[in-house]
Amino acid sequence: MPELSVVVHGPNTQDHLTGLLDSLAAHPLPDIEIVVAAVGDWARRTAQRHAPHVLVVPLPDGTSDAAARAAGAARATGRWLHFVRAKDGLPPGSPRSVAERVAELPGTVDVLLLDHLRSAWHSSGLPSADGPLLARAGRTDVALDDSAYLLRLTPLLGTRVLRAGFWRAHDEALTTDDEPHAALAALLLADRVACLPHVAHEDRRLRPASLPPVTAEQRYALVDRYESLLDLARERPAVYTVLYEIMVRDCLRTFAGGGMPDQVAKEFFHRASVAALRRRPEGYLRPAGFEGIRRSLLEEGAYTKYRAFQRANRTRRTVRSTVRTGSHRLATQVRDLQYRRALHRPVDPRLAVFAAYWNRGVACNPAAIAAKLAELAPHIHPVWVVTDRNAALLPPGTDHVVPGTRRYWEVLATAKYLVNNVNFPNAVVKRPDAVHLQTHHGTPLKRMGLDQMPYPAAAQGLDFAALLERVDKWDYSVSANSHTTRMWERAYPSRFVSLDHGYPRNDVYYTAGADDIRAVRERLGIAPGRRAVLYAPTHRDYEAGWTPRLDLAALADRLGEDTVLLVRGHYFYEGAASPLTGPRRLGRIVDVSSYDPVEELCLAADALVTDYSSIMFDYANLDRPLIIHADDWETYRTTRGVYFDLMAEAPGPVARTQEELTGILTTDAWHDESAAKARAAFRRRFCEYDDGRAAERVVRRVFLGQDEASLPRVLPIEQRTPAPSPEEACPS
């Protein structure tokens, strides 16, 4: 019996079934069965091309979605069923992730909930809004009565994997052409549910103009859906209240969306009004403000008043927008006037402006360059651009400006040197005698710059023309290796000069001593003799928030008392609620997401576990064990795009599951001969120019004007001595 049956169902609409089955055929797995309930000859012929890897259930044209699902499920033999409409998609590697997750679930779980990507005729691979809700539930199974917020997940049956026995027990209630009804009913009928807070489904929305028009009865069916679902939740107060909220919100959103003839709109509003009043929970309090007014008018059935309220609200928004636009325009005009005046002043050869990570503070390559500048060229005065919120965290005595202030524009206009690891704002003018130094903040595995154009989830609406205008201001671009140099020149085509000098932030990996390492470990509370494993995952463009891809509490238990997990979330999630509040109470898990600088964490760690983060390239300088946890490599590679195959050129052992990672860390595999060989090849390629003197080379070349021949030469990798390991620095 296979663990999972993927039941693909429906017609081959706009030929999307072809791509779906091709992707499944590219990664066949022995414990996953593919059943295609093919509606119509085109779907049947498409599916039969993939035989014998798929089981084809031919169905006549016009077979409904519900009937096709039921026919596919009747032929499926897996313990779990994943229903996928033929128009939708499955990100690469997701069937494997789902099969592994359901294999570990107890028999009391009826439904596994998944995250998904959104695609449409004009875009693809966009993240859903479900990530934070799934992350909130974690990896433990729950009862819906205790986690009613899960009803707010996007109602897609493709994001519910159903235990086969559960489906058969409730097939009558779940066999409906109203997919959102089936998706919500599955939750309401389940005893317990579990979550996989990772992307494992692609919801593809077809162009409305290519579909039959929505009928009046289909509009009214929305109200009927929630009436019947509320009947299922009648004896469950917490669940009932959340479902009622969803019903009212959905009805109001549908009504406000327009597109209905007036008579249909009136009837829809009437039916929604009756349901809102009749189904209102006892003691329920409407929200305050405009939303409360909307609810009140709906319950009154006051169609005419509601329309008047809509018109008044639109007018109010227009007026407020006009006022805001006018205020913003005035402020912009004042700023532009101040900036233009400052641009007429002479450039100050003794002034340098530094910024890092969108003005977060003193960090990364700019910080290392500024430190070396103070040593080699103390006559040049550094000013840091820092947000008002982060200004309090600056080292004492740091001269800084806050974006948007008068002095901010003055220093940007008159500084000889502008240094950043991202871009300065579009409004910054490139003066002919000013020098812009782009330091970057990592070695590229993922696609960057213009190479993001085929990947909308990564680009997220990026204005590529504006990007190139910013790139054209660069005079110099810092690089750590020849791979990076080539990729920067490809992704950011312009006339800048590549500085193949190494990343200044990595100098510390060759200059730090045993005392430095002991001091960092003491600050982190790591006792001598304990192994410290730094877990530093990267950001996923297709996820709404940070979801640790490991059960950290379970991993800490398996690794034992002598191992400390240092867990660092990506800086994109700075200020977000930490998902580690519970696990870190164990004492063996330390949340270091807010610890700066990250280089100190690397110095303190005996080993690094990461996925696709550029921290791996920096950490490799230390010549310490590196482990890659790549549970969603195929999805990441497909949605983000990569420059090389990390699975073939990894810096150490690769784990595709938590169990594999645990096995690596509990045996010698994390630091054996094979791991050392892979790391050595990786270091030769990606630590090419990092030798401890990168900052000096950059300062001498850019700020002191020395020619390249006079700079300190890059030491061959076999002649370098990295900082001592924690075992050497902190003997037990």
Buried (B, 14 or more C-beta within 10 A) or exposed (E): EBBBBBBBBBBBBBEBBBEBBEBBEEBEBEBBBBBBBBBBEBBBEBBBEBEEEBBBBBBEEEBBBBBBBBBBBEBBEBBBBBBBBBBBBBBBBBBBBBBBBBEEBEEEBBBBBBBBBBBEEEEBBBBBEBBBBBBBBBBEBBBBEEBBBBBBBBBBBBBBBBBBEBBEEBBEBBBBEBBBBBBBBBBBBBEBBBBBBBBBBBBBBBEEEEEEEEEBEEBBEBBBBBBBBBEBBEEBBBBBBBBBBBBBBBBBEBBEEEEBEEEBBBBBBBBBBBBBEEBBBEEEEBEEEEEEBBBBBBBEBBBEEBBEBBEEBEEEEEEEEEEEEEEEEEEEEEBEEBBEEBBEEEBBBEBBBBBBBBBBBBBBBBBBBBBBBEEEBEEBBBBBBBBEEBBEEBEEEBEBBBBEEEEBBBBBBBBBBBBBBBBBEEEBEBBEEBBBBBBBBBBBBBBBBBBBEEBBBBBEEBEEEEBBBBBBBBBBBBBBBBBBBBBBBBBBEBEBEBBBBBBBBBBBBBEBEBEBBBBBBEEBEBEEEBBBBBBBBBBBBBBBBBBBBBBBBEBBEBBEEEBBBBBBBBBBBEEEEBBBEEBBEEEBBBBBBEBBBBBBBBBBBBBBBBBBBBBBBBBBBBBBBBBBBBBBBBBBBBBBBBBEEBEEEBBBBBBBBBEBBBBBBEEEBBBBEEBEEBBBEBBBBBBBBBBBBBBBBBBBBBBEEEEEEEBEEBBEBEEBEBBBBBEEBBEE
